[in-house]
Amino acid sequence: MNMNSKNSTSKIKLWAGRIFTGLVTLALVGSAIAKIAGAPAMVDGLTRAGIPRGAIVPIAVLELTCLTFYLIPRTKILGMLLLTGYFGGATVTHIIGRENFFPPLMIGLWVWAGAYLQIPALRRLLPLAASEAPPGSAEAEISPALARAR
């Protein structure tokens, strides 16, 4: 792969990551605003799931705090991990309330996609393909051996 092609791929990954980050931001800001404003549909859904009314605004503040960590480049990985926990809890809450759990699960995946595509160190740490493993690493050495064994 030539240098121009690598640079083009990096820009595509960066912009795809920014798009995922934008979608996550829209979803979380919208959700937090609905919680803070006391939107009836939001409040009813949360109280039906067993969350007390008094916890709704603190949950919105938590949402926005985790999002802030996620949006700051130096703390993006911390934000990603915090939002993973947040959306894990949201997914469980949806399952317990017998609601569609796909939306929080999907947004949680977008959180990871946004960070993964924007942070090269994260891609090196968690390569999705053998070609992404750094030369000389155990993954790079094992993958060709596994391919020959098949």
PyMOL commands that set and color helices and strands:
alter all, ss='L'
color gray80, all
select helices_A, chain A and resi 3-37+40-48+53-71+73-96+102-118+120-125+130-132+138-149
alter helices_A, ss='H'
color red, helices_A
deselect
rebuild
show_as cartoon
